[in-house]
Amino acid sequence: MTLAGGALARDYNRGSTFPHGFPAPGSGMEKQSSPNETDFIGQLPESERTLLERHAIRKRYPRSTIIHSPGDLGMMVHFVLSGRVKIYNLSACGKEIIYRFCTSNSFFGIAEIFGGGEREVFAEAMEDTEVLCTDKQYFENLILRNPALTLTVMRILGNRVRQAHKAIQGFVFCDVRTRLAQLLIKLAQINGVESGDGTITLRHRFTHQEMANMIGAIRQTVTENINHFKRNGYIKVAGERIILTDPTSLRQLIDT
């Protein structure tokens, strides 16, 4: 695991520019990939994109790099251009608790921008990742110049709060099998590609341990329930990708 937090500003690669036509058609940046996130940069007027290009800094993080850690000053907002970033924390006994994954169109590090203070979570590159970084003052001025973006930020933060409330509710009222079904449906909404036959393939690989850390379970229990879903025809695994072959039955399992 490579550390990049804390002294992040010293590592920035300055002088880079957006590719022509940023965001590039077909890159996934031009559309909303998740019901809980919005293409923030895509909503900017062209003039603001030009200003952002001049001000912001691109940074590439190799897989397993820690972008920031609890205790780091929260002075930067990070927009994910490519790759995947895990937002998580560690319990008192060292167990990893995953809050969410950020992919293209997502941004992270915003809570401290408005709330001030230090980071309270880890952000780690799960694969080779490229982010666009801008500082607190510039981001605040960007919002002031474009008041409509305030609503976008409020919706994103509001959705994240609702997801946190749902997760807490699930921990209290649902068993592991139901929580796992809920997670698979959520991942399908965020990272799924639907085929003509109604099946949904998760674009990103999620290990059993990662899924366990997202639903507050142990890996062995997740593996047992994944096998149960496979036996019942709800899902199948092709290589490292999970395919929801019967998402309707998974939803019915949640509703029962």
KAWOWO-V291432 format. One record per backbone hydrogen bond with DSSP energy under -0.5 kcal/mol. NH is the residue of the N-H (numbers start at 0). CO is the residue of the C=O. If there is no record, write none. Layout:
# KAWOWO-V291432
nh:NH co:CO
nh:NH co:CO
This chain:
# KAWOWO-V291432
nh:1 co:63
nh:3 co:65
nh:4 co:65
nh:6 co:4
nh:9 co:6
nh:10 co:7
nh:11 co:8
nh:12 co:57
nh:13 co:11
nh:15 co:12
nh:21 co:18
nh:26 co:23
nh:30 co:27
nh:32 co:30
nh:36 co:33
nh:39 co:37
nh:39 co:104
nh:42 co:38
nh:42 co:39
nh:43 co:40
nh:47 co:44
nh:48 co:44
nh:49 co:45
nh:50 co:46
nh:51 co:47
nh:52 co:48
nh:53 co:49
nh:54 co:50
nh:55 co:51
nh:56 co:132
nh:57 co:12
nh:58 co:130
nh:60 co:128
nh:63 co:124
nh:64 co:61
nh:65 co:1
nh:66 co:64
nh:66 co:122
nh:67 co:122
nh:70 co:118
nh:71 co:68
nh:73 co:116
nh:74 co:72
nh:76 co:133
nh:77 co:107
nh:78 co:131
nh:79 co:77
nh:79 co:105
nh:80 co:78
nh:80 co:129
nh:81 co:129
nh:84 co:101
nh:85 co:123
nh:86 co:99
nh:87 co:85
nh:87 co:121
nh:88 co:96
nh:90 co:94
nh:93 co:90
nh:96 co:88
nh:97 co:95
nh:97 co:212
nh:98 co:86
nh:99 co:86
nh:101 co:84
nh:102 co:100
nh:104 co:79
nh:105 co:102
nh:107 co:77
nh:113 co:109
nh:114 co:110
nh:115 co:111
nh:118 co:71
nh:121 co:87
nh:122 co:67
nh:123 co:85
nh:124 co:64
nh:125 co:83
nh:126 co:83
nh:128 co:60
nh:129 co:81
nh:130 co:58
nh:131 co:78
nh:132 co:56
nh:132 co:130
nh:133 co:76
nh:135 co:74
nh:138 co:134
nh:139 co:135
nh:140 co:136
nh:141 co:137
nh:142 co:138
nh:143 co:139
nh:144 co:140
nh:145 co:141
nh:148 co:145
nh:149 co:146
nh:150 co:146
nh:150 co:147
nh:151 co:147
nh:152 co:148
nh:153 co:149
nh:154 co:150
nh:155 co:151
nh:156 co:152
nh:157 co:153
nh:158 co:154
nh:159 co:155
nh:160 co:156
nh:161 co:157
nh:162 co:158
nh:163 co:159
nh:164 co:160
nh:165 co:161
nh:166 co:162
nh:167 co:163
nh:168 co:164
nh:169 co:165
nh:170 co:166
nh:171 co:167
nh:172 co:168
nh:173 co:169
nh:178 co:174
nh:179 co:175
nh:180 co:176
nh:181 co:177
nh:182 co:178
nh:183 co:179
nh:184 co:180
nh:185 co:181
nh:186 co:182
nh:187 co:183
nh:188 co:184
nh:189 co:185
nh:190 co:186
nh:191 co:187
nh:192 co:200
nh:194 co:198
nh:197 co:194
nh:199 co:243
nh:200 co:192
nh:201 co:241
nh:202 co:190
nh:210 co:206
nh:211 co:207
nh:212 co:208
nh:213 co:209
nh:214 co:210
nh:215 co:211
nh:216 co:211
nh:221 co:217
nh:222 co:218
nh:223 co:219
nh:224 co:220
nh:225 co:221
nh:226 co:222
nh:227 co:223
nh:228 co:224
nh:229 co:225
nh:230 co:226
nh:231 co:227
nh:232 co:229
nh:233 co:228
nh:234 co:228
nh:235 co:242
nh:237 co:235
nh:237 co:240
nh:238 co:236
nh:239 co:237
nh:240 co:237
nh:242 co:235
nh:243 co:199
nh:244 co:233
nh:244 co:242
nh:245 co:233
nh:248 co:245
nh:249 co:245
nh:250 co:246
nh:251 co:247
nh:252 co:248
nh:253 co:249
nh:254 co:250
nh:255 co:251
